[in-house]
Amino acid sequence: MSKSKIAVYWMRRDLRLEDNAALHHALKSGYPVLPLFIFDWNILNKLEDRADARVQFLSRELDSIKRALRQKGSDMEIRYGKPENVWKELLDDYEIAEVHTNGDYEPYARERDEMVRGLLEERGVGFNSYKDHVIFEKSEVVKDDGEPYVVYTPYSKKWLQAFSESDLEPFACERHFDQLLPIKTPEAPSLEEMGFKSFDFEYPSREIDVKVVQEYGDQRDYPGKRGTSRISMHLRFGTLSIREVTRIARKHSKSWLNELIWRNFYQSIIWHFPHSVENAFREKYDRIPWRQDKEGFEAWCEGRTGYPIVDAGMRELNGTGFMHNRVRMITASFLTKHLLIDWRWGEAYFAKKLLDFELASNNGSWQWAAGSGCDAAPYFRVFNPTSQTKKFDPEHRYIRKWVPEYQEMDYPKPIVDHKQARERAILTYKEALNS
């Protein structure tokens, strides 16, 4: 292994070699740069499905990056284990002067990074973290008194006021690729070596359809149409630069830009209010006596509630790892309001199934549906699946695709009556919140 001083670029949720803040700074550090990715045992060990498409996606992207680096006369360290153990090995294998990485705002990531920072600093190695996953991070968009926003509209206005074209300036990493460490590293650990299975799945395109973006504001709520970009998995893993995506949004669609700002908003919330990962953002909502209805939950998970739009959404999720955003709201409202089941149950199921799962957005959206989150829908707002269907899937295109038997005799009857369930939810919430 190399014993000359090097810089390490630690890749996590930024799987690309272009327009990458940490990679750019590492390449300009004055040291030869070794790219690194760690398959984190602490994260992978929690995954129940050994045929998890997200792990396969990671493996495929890393193989592609490793090939690209080899074409440039360099390579990439790809290791599997607990981060602290991997870093101890790396410190023995290399003479590391600096580490450069892009920030992650989730509670586990913050804890991990502080642990690694301490380990590196004990050895005299600098740890440098950069903004790359969002346009504005931490306290860059806050109220005039320095307090974080907890309502989206004023946050978005302040976001737009703070924004300038320089925020979208790409990092020209390609100009400095001659600083990559000339090295050949071992092959990456295989999926099987990490306890996962290889399988074929529909790889999401990273190409952004400009026509879809231009029509997004008019078409985004109709699940039976191709009205959304479907790049959420690439944003989650950083295979697309948020700066590139935001440039396209600003040029073609205010509505799509608003969705990107929502994503940034939820990252801000999870940074400032990490308690919301496990508990209600608004504490009093933890007083709601959720029903421990395991049969109802299983019916919801499996798409057999007797409400076609709900069942279609859950079957799409189970079959593809994706669910249309409008239907995510409908299914989440149904679980928390119609069935009065704890939003945490639904959030955990989405976390297990969604290919684009991102903790901040998943948590924020579920608490929005439950009424317990920041800027949430009021507790007395209960989506009516029938009226939602009439409005957003009037020709039943989406329902026919995922629930073709919805008009047949063997299709289940609704597991709850909408009117009764709505009244029960409103009464339960009202009593709990006023107790």
N, C-alpha and C positions, 0 to 999 in steps of 0.2 A: 504494500500500500504506500501511497505518497506520503513522505515525511516533510515536504516543503510546505510552508504555511499556505492554507487555502481558505476561501470563504465557502460556506454551505448555503445554498438556497433551499429552504425547506418548503416543499409544495404540499398544500392541503386541499383547499377548496378553490383552487386556481389552476386547473389542469390545462395549461396552455403555455407556449413559449413566446407568444406575441402579446404586446400591450399588457405587461405584467409588472406591477410596481416593485415587488420584492426582488424579482429576477433582475430587473433593470438596475436597482441599487447594488445588488450583489456583483453584477458585471462591472460596475463602475467603482468597486471597492479598492481596486489595485491588486487584488489577489485572484489567482485562478479559481474558477467557480465550479463546485460540484453540486449538481441538483440531487435532491433527496426526496423520497416519499416513504412514509411509514404506514403500512397497514396496521392500524391501531387495534391491538388485541382487546382493549377495554371497550371499544365500540363494536367490533365484529362479534365479540363473544355474546353480546346482547341480542343479536339477530336470531330469530327463531327459525326462519326458513333457510335451509342450507342451499337452496337454489334461489338466492336473492339476486334479482336482476341488477340492483345497484352495485353490488360487488363485482358482477361481471362487467358492468359498464366501466367501473373504475379500472379494472384489469385491462380492458380493451384500450381505453384511453392512454393508460401508462405504457402499454406496449407500443402504441403509436408514437408517443413522445420519446421513448427510449430509442426507437428506430431513427427518428429524426435527429436525435443527439449523436447517434453513432455516425450518421452521414456527415456530421459536422466535426468528426474526429474526437468526440467526447462521449459521455455515457451518463448513466443515472443510477444512483444507489436506490434500490427498492427493497425494503426490509419489512418483516412482520414481527410484531411483538409489542410489549408495553413500551411507550415512548421513553421512559426513564432508563430502561434497560438497553434499548437501541442506542440512545445517546451515549451511554457509558461505553458501549462497544465502539461507536464511531470516534469518541475521544481517544481511545486506545489505538484505533486504526489510522487516524489522520492527525496531522498537526493543524488543528482548526483555529483560525484567528478570529473569524466573525461568523455569525449566523444571521441570515436575512429571511424573513417570512412575512406573509400577509395576515392581518389581524382577523380573528374569529371572535364573535361577541357572545357566544353561548356559554352558559355557566361551566360546563365541563371543559370546554376549550380554554376558558380563562384560567381555570385551575391547573390544567395541563401545562399551559404556557408559562405560568408563574413557577411551576415546579422545574421545568426545563431551564428557564431563565436562571433560577438559583443554582442549578447544577452546573450550568455553563460559566456563570460568574465565579463560582468557586475555583474554576480552572483558568480564570482570566480571559474567558471568551465572551465577546460582546454579543448581545441578543438584540436584534433590531426588527421592529414590527411596523408594517405600513398599511395604509388604507387602500383596499383594492376591491373588496366585495360590495361596497356601496359607494355612492357619490359623497354622502356626508356621514360621518361616524360620531359616536359618543356624544359630546356636547357641542358639536359644530352647529346644530340647529336646535336652539332652546329659546325659551322666553327671555324677554329683556332682563328679568331678574336672575337669569341663570338656571331657572327650574325647567325640567323637561316638559315638553308638551304631552298631554294624554288625550287630546282630541285631534283627529286627523286634519280637519279643514284649516285651522290656524297653523298647524305644523306645515301643511303643504304650501300655504302662502309664504311662510317664512323660508321654506326650502327654496321656493322659486325666487324670492328676493335675494337669498344668499348665493344663488347659482350664478356662475359666469362661464364663459366659453373655455376658460383655462381648466375648469374642472373636468372637461372631456378630452383634454390633450392626451393623446396616446403615449405610452412609454415605448421608445424606439429600441427595444431589446436587440433587434436584429443587427443594429450597428455595432454591437459589442460582443457578438458571438465568438470572436477570436479570444475572448477572455475565459471561455469554458475550459475546464481542466481536461487535458488530453489523457484519457484513461479508458480502460476497458473493465467494466464491473461484471459480476456474475449475473445470470439470468434472474428475473423477478420470481418470487415464490409463486407457484401455480395455485389456482383456486383449490385444487384437491389437497395440496399441502397445507392450506389454511382451513380445510374442513368444509369447503363449499363445492358445489357441483357446477359443471359447465352445461349450458343449454342454449338453444336459439331463442332470441326474443327480438321484438321489433325495435330496432335502434332508432331513436328519435333524431330527425334531421336537425342540423344546426343552422340550416339555411333559413333566413328570415324572409318570409313572403311579404313583400312591400304592399301588395294589393290587399292582403288580409289585414295588415296594420292600418292602412288607409280607411278600411271599412269597419275597423274594430268597434268604434263607438256605436254603430248601428247593428252589428251582427253578433257581438260578444255574448249576449244572453240566450242565444238559441242553440241548444246542444245538438240539434239535428243538422246543423250547418257547420261548415268549416270556417268558423268566425274568430278563432283565437290562434295565436302564433305557435303554440305547442313547443316553446323553447324553454319551458320552466326547468326541465331537468338540466339543461346546459347552464342556466343561471345558477342553479343550486350547486353544481360542481365546478363552476367557473371555466367551463370549456368555451364560453363566450365572455368577452369583456363587458362589464356593466357600462363602461364608457361608450363602447361601440353601440350597444343596444339603446342607450339613452340618446345618442346622436340621431339614430333612426327614428326614435319616438318623437323627439322634438321637431323633426322635419315633417313627419307624416301623420301624427295622431296625438292630440291632447289627451284623449281618453286612455290610450296605452301608456302615455307618460304618467298619468295619475296612478295607474296600477304599479308602475315602478316606484313611485313615491310612497305608495302604501307599503311596499316591500321594505323600503328604507325606514319608514315609520315603525314597523314592527321590529326591525333590528335595533332601533333606538330604544323601544320599550323594553326589550329583553335585556339590553345593556343596563338601563337605569333601574329596572324593576325585576331582577332575577327571581324574586319570590313567585312571580306569576307562572313560572314553569310548573310548579307543583300545586299552587293554590290559586284561588280566585284573585284576579287583579284587584277587584273591589271586595274587601274582606267579608263584608256582610253576606255576600252570596254563598259563602261556605256554610251558611246556616240552612240552606235548602235541603230538605230531607229527600234526597234522591232515592228512587225505587231500585231495589236490588233485583231487577227483573232479568234473570239470565236467559230465559226463554225468549222474551221480547228482544233482547240484545242479539241473540243468535239469529232470530228472524230478520232483524235489520242487517246484520253482517252478511247474511246469505242472500239477501234480496228477495224475501218472501213476506213482506209486510201487508200485501194486498193493495198497496198504493203504487201503481205502475211507475210513476216518475221516480219515486224513492227506490224501488227495486231495480229500475234500469241503471240508476247511478251506482248502486252497490255492485251490480253485476259487471258494469264497465270497470269499476275499480278492481274487482277480483280478477277479471279477465285480462286487463291490460296494464294495471298499475297507474292508471290515469283516471281522473274524473273531471268533467266539465265544471268550471267554477260556479256557474249558477246552480248546478245540481249539488255541488258541495254544500252550498248554503241551505238548500232544501232538505238534504239528508241530515245535516247537522241540526237544523231546527226540529226536524221530526224526532230525532233521538232525544234531544234535551227537553222539548216541549210536549210533544204527543206522548212519548213514553216516559218522560220524567226520569231519564237515565243520565247519570253523571257525565258531563262533557269530557271528563278525563278518560272514560272508557272509549268514547268515540275518537278522541284525539290519539290515543294509543293505537287504535285499529288503523287509522289513517297513516300513522307513523310507520306501521309495519308494512302497509300495502303500497303507499304512494311512492312512485319512482322519483318524484320531484320533492319528496319530503324535506322540509326545512323547518326546524323547530320554531323559530320566531314567527313565521307566517302561519304555520299549522296551529300553534298555541293561540295566537292572536285571533285567528279566524274562528276557532272553536269557542273561545270566550266571547267573541262578538255574537255568535249564534245563541249562546246560553244566556247572554245578557250580563255576564259577570266581568267582562273585560273593559279595556279602555275604549272609549267612543263606541260602546256596544249598542246593539239594537235594544230598545226598552223591553222589559220582561213580558209585557203584554202583547208584544208583536209575535204572532205565531203564524208562520207560513202555512197557507192552505194548499196542500199538494194538488188538489183538483184545479183551483184557480191558477196556480203556477203553471200547470200543464196547459190549460187553455191559452195562457198568455205567451208561454215560451216554447211550447211544443204542440201547437194547435193541430198539426197534421199527423201527430204521433210518429214522426220519423224516428226520433230517438228511442221512443218506447218500443216501437215495432222491432228495432234492431236488437235490443237487449232483452225485451220481454215479449217475444212473439206470441205467447199463449195468453196474453192479458185479457182477451175476450172469450177465452175458452172456459168450459165448466170447471176444469180442474185448477184454474187459477185461484189462489187462496182469497177468502173474504178478508176485508180490512181487519187488522188485529186490534184496532181501536177506532171508535167513531170520532171523526174530526171535531164536531161541535162539543161533545162531552170531554174529549181530551184537552181541547183548548180551554174550556172552563175550569177543568181540574188544574191545569198548569198555572193559569192566572191566579186562582185562589191559593194554590200551594206557595207560589212565589210571594204573593202579597202577604200572607200570614207569616212566612219566614222572615221577610225583610222588615216587617213591622214589629217583630217580636223583641 
